[in-house]
Structure formats: C-alpha cells, structure tokens
Amino acid sequence: MTSLTQQFAAEYAKKAVPGMLRTIRINKLANKGILIGAVAASYLHQAHYLLSLGAGFFSWILPGVFDLGIVSMLTITQATGMAAEAKRAALKVLVIVVLISGTVNFLAPGALILRIIFAIVVALVAGVEWVAGKIRPDFAAIEVRENELTTHTPAIVDTTPPAPASEPSPTAQPAITVRDHTEDIPARLVSAARMITVQHRQTSTQPITADELATRLNTTPAIAGQLLATIDNPARINGHTPVLGGVR
C-alpha cells in the first residue's frame, strides 16, 4: 500500500509535466502570433513608405529582407550549441539590420507618435524572438518542488522473496551506478526524467522509450538512454537514495 503523500506525489507528477509542456506550447504559439503581427506591420509600413519614394518593385523586397534578417540573426544567437564566433557575427549583423529597419519606419511620413510606434515594432520583433529562445523548463525549480513534495515519504519495501542461490538469474546485469550515468549529463535532468517517466507509466501501458524521453526533455537519445538507466538502476548519492517515481 502507498501513503497519501505517495499518492499525491504520483498524481502531482502525472499532471505537472503535461501542464508545464502545455504552458510552454501555448506561450510559444502566442509568441509566434505576436512575431507574425509585428513583422507584418513593420513590413507593410516600410513597403508603403519606400513605394512613395519611388522604389517601385523593390519596395516589397527590401522590407522583407530587413525583417527576416532580424529573425534569422536572432535565431542564430539563441541556438544551443552554436559556435561563439557565429553568435558574435550574428549579433553584429542584428544590430545593423534593426537600426536600418527602425530608421525606415521612423522616417515614414505621419504623426510623430505613429512613427515612434512603428519604430518600436521593430524592437518588438527582436524582443519576441529573443524571449521565444529562452522558453524552456526550469529543471532546478522542478527538482526543488519535487523534493518539497516527497521529503519524508515512507519508502516502499520490496517483499518479494529472493530467488534460490542455486538458480542463477538469467537477467542478471552488472551493477550500474548513478556516477556511471551522470558524469556526462546535468544532474537536474534526472529529476525531470523521473517525473516524465512516472507520468508516462500512469497514462500508458508501455514503458517510455529513450526517443520519447529525449523529445520531451529536448535532449539527445543518448542522454535520455543514460537517464533511463540511472532511474532503473539507482545508487546512493551524497548519502541518500534518489527518488524513483515520486517515492523517496
């Protein structure tokens, strides 16, 4: 039997992970909507102004180059694992493109307040894309919350009788320690992987695969495989046993 604390921890893990993922998806969709609206407003405003200056066909090409350049350079600066030199170069180009696009918007005819607003729209394009690149789970906060919920939870004792010594276990595997698996992965991922695994077990009859875990954690299948091995083969860390499935 499980205690009320254990039941609550399991239900919390079952609902918390989908809730966080849903919030991230909604915010990313909202950011995309804002980005599309801001780029469209800036593009049409610049195109209208350049058309009045007699730029002709190029009135519809140049604003698109400016605004797409902003999005492209921001994507490079926010990409995980991108070379530092590439990020620095993209940042320099980003400053130039933002200044050009903002200047064109400000120089367009009309009331001063409208010109200021359209110039700010360019900054909004850059800002929204920058924020979108920062949206990700805070695994440290997740681990703190999990520890708050599961501290002092009674452990479940395995009452299964051991197999006779004369019958070697066909599935015996070498002991795998957490140290073997966590040397190359962030420790905070273990907690997040554990919560996702518990939630998956509650909603599916099949165990979660490394590819599925990698997709939900936004990491590589290799790291996800190490996390699954760590969860399935716990060892003592810093004097205590890792939490498995919301149970300590």
PECOR-V761470 format. One record per helix or strand of 2 or more residues. SS is the DSSP state (@ for helix, = for strand). FROM is the first residue (numbers start at 0). TO is the last residue. If there is no record, write none. Layout:
# PECOR-V761470
ss=[SS | SS]
from=[FROM | FROM]
to=[TO | TO]
This chain:
# PECOR-V761470
ss=[@ | @ | @ | @ | @ | @ | @ | @ | @ | = | =]
from=[3 | 55 | 83 | 111 | 138 | 177 | 187 | 209 | 220 | 235 | 239]
to=[51 | 77 | 106 | 133 | 149 | 181 | 202 | 216 | 231 | 236 | 240]
